[in-house]
C-alpha cells in the first residue's frame, strides 16, 4: 500500500493488500510538508510503516528521529487478522496512529 500526502494533514490511500483490509489515517504535521508512506503487512498483527520525505533537502529533523529523513511510527494491532485504521480511535480491533514531525526546519 502506498500513501501520498494530498493536502496538508490529509492522506489518500490506495489499497494494494492481498488480504482484505481498509486503512484510513490522518497525519498531523507541525508545518505542512510532502511525505510518501509505505505500509507493509509483515506478519498477522504486525504492520511495518516507513515515512519518507519527498524533498529531504528542504527539511532537517531533530535528534528524536533515529534516521534523518525518516519518521518512526508505532502501530499496535489489538485483534490480529483484522486491519481497520481510523485516526484517534482506540477501540478494540482498531489502530490509532499519528505522525508528527518534531521540529521541521526549512
N, C-alpha and C positions, 0 to 999 in steps of 0.2 A: 504494500500500500504506500502510495506517495501522497504527501501533503504539501500543499503550497499555500503561501500566505496571499489571500486575495485582497483583503483590506486589513489595515492595522487592527490587531486583536481578533481577527476572524480567520478561520481556516476552512477551506473546502477539501473534502476527501474524495478520493476515487478508490472504490473497493476492488481490490485485486486478490483478496484472500480466497484460497480454495475452499475453506470451511466457511459456512455462513456466519456472518458477524457484522454488526453495524458499529461504526465508530463516529462519534460526534464530539468535537472538543473545541475549546476556545483557548487561545494563547494570549496572555496579557503581557505586554512589553512596556517597560518604563518609557522608552522612546520608540516610536514605530520604526521597524526595520523589516527587511525582507528576509525570510528564512525558508529553507526547504526541510522537510521532515520525512524520515523513513520509519515505518513501523513494520517490524518483522515478528511473526509468531514463532518463537523458538521452541518452546515446549508447552503442553497444555497448562494453563495457569501462569505462564510467564510471557511477558512481552518485552522485547528489547527495542529501544527507540533511540534514534540518533537525530540530533538537530544541528544543521549546518548553516552557517551564514552564507547567503548568496554572494555578498560582496564583503569578504572579511577584511579587505584593506581599509574600509571606511569605519570599522568598529573594532575597538580593543576591549577585551574582557578583563575583569579583575581577577585576583588570585583565587577567588572562591570556585572558579571553574577549573577542572582538572586539566583539560586540554584547551589551548587557545582556539577560538572559533567553534567550540563545541559546547553544547549545553547539557548538563547532567539532569536526567529525569528518572524518577522512581515511579513505577506503576505496580499497584497491588491488586491482584485478582482474587476476589473473595470466593467465587464459585468457578473452579476450572471447567472448561468446556463451553462456557458461555461468555462472550465478549460484548458488553454493552457499555460504551463510554458516554457519559454525559457530564458536562462541566459542573463542578461543585456539587456532585451527588455522592453521598457516602452510603447509599442503600446497599443491602446485601446483593451480591451478584453484579454490582456495578463498580466502575472505576472512576475515581476522581483524580484529575491531574491538572497541574498548572505549570506553565513555562514562563519564567521571568528572567530577563537579563538583569544582572545585579547592578552594574554600573556601566551602562553603554557610553562609549565616547566616540566622537566623530573625528 
